[in-house]
Amino acid sequence: MWTTTFCPAFTIWSFTFINIMIQFILYIATLIYTSQTDQGLNDQWFLGNSLETLEFFGLRMPYKIKESYQIWRLLLSLYISQGFS
């Protein structure tokens, strides 16, 4: 009843589910990368990645986008999470 009332079209192939899974997979990848380096987790956020890891994975940095033409940072930065919360 809940699925037919509140979200009848929510399936595995829905746009929302795909976006959530991309963000979750990218967050797990950043955590794995952070654990393999000597940077450690950030104490400011709950299970937060270090700033170096976020920069490596595509944190939005306007000067890098402008100078190096790293346009991919505009899209990938939408999926980067600073922490679990």
N, C-alpha and C positions, 0 to 999 in steps of 0.2 A: 504494500500500500504506500509506503513512504517513497519508493522510487517512482511510482506512477503518479503520485501527487506533486512532489516537489521537483523532481528532475526526470521527466519521462524520456528525454532523448540522451541521457548521460550513458555513454558506452565507452569501451576501451579506445575506440577510434575517435572520440569526440575531441575537439580542439582544446578544451580545458584539461582533460586528462593527459593529453600529449604534452602540453606545456608544464604541467605539474611533474611529470616523469622526467622531462629534460632537466628541469631545475633540480630535482632530487638526485639524479645521476651526476650532474655537474657538481653538486655540493659534496657528494660522497667522493668524487674524484679529487676535489680540492682538499678534503680531509686526509685522503691517502697521500697526496703529494706533500702536505704539510707534515705528516707524521714521518715521511721518509727523509725530510730535510732537517736541519738543525734549528729551524726557526721556531717551532713550537706553536701552540695555540695562543690566541690573543685573549688576554684576561678581561678586556672590556666587554666582550660579548660571550654569551653562553655557547660553547663549542665553536668559537670564532676562529677563522683562519687569519694567518698573519698578512700584513699588507703586501709583502713580497709575493706571496702566493696569489693574492687577488690581482696584483699587477701582471703576473705571469699568465693568468687565465683570462685576462681581458677586462680589467677594471676600466671604467670610463675615465680616460685621461685626455682632455682636450688638446694639450700640447703634443702628445704623441700622435693623435689623430691628424692634426694639422701638419706637423713636420714630417712624419714618416708615412702618411697616408694609410694608416691602419684603420680602415673603415669598419672592419669586422668588430672592433671594440664597441661600436654603436649598438649592434644587435646582441652581442654576447654579454654585454654588461647588464642586460635586462634579466639574465638568468643567474648572475653571480650573487651569492648571499654572503653577508659578512659573518653571520652566525646562524645557529639553529632557530633562534626565536625570530 
